[in-house]
C-alpha cells in the first residue's frame, strides 16, 4: 500500500470515527443498537485492513447478537443491569463469584439465552459483554 493510499484510508476512518462520538447512552435500546451497528460497521472495515482473523471473529460474533432481536434484548438487559455497577463487580463476570455478586439477576440464564439464540458459547458471550461494557463505559466517561 502506497503513502497516498494510507493517507486516504486514515482520512476515511477518521471521518467515520468522528461520527461515532455521539454516544446515545444506555437509556434507549433502539438508539444504542443503532449506534452499535454503526460501530460494528466501522470495526468490520478496520478489521478487513488487518492480517489477523481474531478481530473479524469478534465483529462477527457481535453482529450476530445485534442482528438477533431476542439476543439483543438479552444483551441490552445485561448492559442495563450492569450500568451502575462498580467496576470491581463487573470484573467478576465469568468467575465463580458471579452468582454471589449478581444474586438479584440471573446472569447465567441471561448469558445462556443469548448463547442459544446466536450459537456462540457462553464464555465467549461473557467476554463480549465485558469488552462491550468496558468500551461503552469508556465512551460514557469521556462524554462527562
N, C-alpha and C positions, 0 to 999 in steps of 0.2 A: 504494500500500500504506500503510495507516494505522500509527500508532505501536504499537498493540496487536498487530497482525499481525507487525510487525517483531520485537517483543519475543518473541512466541511462536515465531517462526522461529529466533531466536537461541537460545532455550532448547532447542528441538528439536535443533538442530545441536550445541549444547554438550554435551548428554547423549550424543548419538551419538559425538561426537569423543572424549569421555572413555572410552567403551567400546573405542576403538581403541588406547588407550595400552598395552594388554597385548600388546606385540610378542613374537611367538613365537621370534624368532631365525631363523637360516638353516639350522639343523641338520635340520629336518624339512620335506620338500617339501609334504606334506599340510597341516601346521599353517600354513606360510607361505602356501600357496594359499588356505586358508580365511580367513586374515587379510586377504590382498589382495582377496578377494571382498568382505569387509565394507568395506574402504577404498574400493573402487570403487563400491559401493552408496552410500556416503556422498558420494563425489565426484560421482556421477551426479546425486544430488539437489541438491547445491550448484551443479553446472553448469546445472541446469534453472532456477536462480534468476538466471542472468546473461543478458545480451543477446547475448553473443558465442557463436559456434559452435565456436571453436577448442578450448575446454575440453571440449565434448561429443565432438569428434573424438578427442581424446586418450583420454578414458574409453572410447569405443567401441573404439579400437584395442587398448587394454589388456584390455578384456573379451574381445575375440576371442582374444587369446593365452591368457588364463587359462581360457577356456572350451574350449580345444582341448588334449586330453591331450598330444599329441606336441609342440605348440608350447610348452606349459607346461614339459614335460620339458627342452626345449631352453633355455628362458629360465632355469629353475632351474639347469641345468648351467652356464650362463654366470655366473649370480649366485654359485654355489658356487665357481667358479673365481676370480672377482674378489674374493671375500670378504676375503681377507687381503692383497690387492694394495694398494700405496700409491696415494694419490690421483693422483700425477703419472703413474702407469702407466695408471690407469683413464681419465684425461682424453685419452689418445691414441686412444681408440676412434674409428673413423671417419676417422682421418688416415692418411697414408702410412706412419707408423711402426707401425701396428697389427701388421703381420706380424713386425716386428723385436721388439717388446716382448712379444708373445704367441706366441713361436716354439714353445712347448711345448703350445699349444692352438690348434686350427684355428678361430679366431674367424670368418673369412669363411664357412666351411662351416656353422658353428652358426647364424649370422645368416641365411644363405640358407635353411637348413632351416626356421626359424621363418617366414621370409617366404613360402616356398612353402605352408606349412600354412594360413596365415591371409590370404594375398593382400595383404600390406602390403609396400611397397618396403623394401629393406634399409637405406637411410639413415634411414627413419622408425623401423625396428626399433632401430637403433643409438641414435637419440635417445631412444627409450622406455627402452632399457636404461640409458642414462646417467641419465635422470630418475629411474627407479625405484631405481637403485642409490644415488643421492645421497639420495633420500627415506629408504630403508631404513638407510643408513649413519647418517643424522642421528638416526633413531629409536634405533639401537644406541648411539650416543654419549650420547644423552640418558638412556638407561637406566643407564649405568655411573656 
